[in-house]
């Protein structure tokens, strides 16, 4: 007998039935090197409770066990089906084997003991059914690596000559945010779909804006994107004071830009209309920060900051083109723009307690 087998056999408990031990031993052998002994013992007992006693608890511990024992459980079911001569234990036998009746108090204690072991792992816990803050932040940062790389590439490689290559460089960070939402977004929530649609439409606007002559087409695409974001953020809570402040600020900026639009009728009408949409989007994103939701408040804050950054980015475009040229305007425009789209994309990654995955 190898030393590994001896160590595994040391996990067997007194009065443990052969059936229990056979199941536990397979589990221990399959995952022996993955966990410390205390957790391995806990997980193996929970696995037996799932397979033999039919217990179902939709918590993180059960989900971990279900994932680890995906193959072992099905093999156990096949053995039960093939063994037509299986002997059914009577009540007295069950009492001797200490399988039935189940000591509910001991099992509940085991359940909470397992859960507490997981919740103590450096903030990687579940809290109120949600992903722990440390786990969520770490996973979010990892998922944002493509966005950070693409943004860095844009500022390093970009040049002022309009062309297809510049268009590709410009949209790559936004596409990487779509990848982020695919990895971290809550696809079952309606605002995620609207944000994804808004990002996709934004890429069309990005391509148009590479060429200065396509400003109107770019503005039309971004107007559709703002409508998508407004649909995502909704109108609850209303917070009209925030809207009033943003609209007044936008109208003040428009008052300075209108003289430069006198020779372009379309922009004279289209720019105020777009400004209203943009201000409305920022209003709804900032109002949503005050919503009474069981979500990460700093994530809602990121959406608010992102919307304001969008305002700043488009304001720089307006002043650079229709008021007075701004040195290095493209750097300011794109840096605030990417911050804006990042903040809005982050709002789709909120961990919500109502969508906890259950074990079937």
Secondary structure, DSSP 8 states (H G I E B T S, - for coil): --HHHHHHHTT--TT--HHHHHHHHHHHHHSTTTS-HHHHHHHHHHHHHHHHH-----SHHHHHHHHHTHHHHHHHHHHHHH-TT-----HHHHHHHT-SS--HHHHHHHHHHHHHHHHTSTT--EETTEE-HHHHHHHHHHHTHHHHHHHHHHHHH--SS-SHHHHHHHHHHHHHHHHHHHHHS-TTSHHHHHHHHHHHHHHHHHHHHTSGGGHHHHHHHHHHHHHHHHHHH-SSS--HHHHHHHHHHHHHHHHHHGGGGTT-HHHHHHHHHHHHHHHHHHHHHHHHTT---SS-HHHHHHHHHHHHHHHHHHHHHHHHHHT---TTHHHHHHHHHHHHHHHHHHGGG---GGG-----
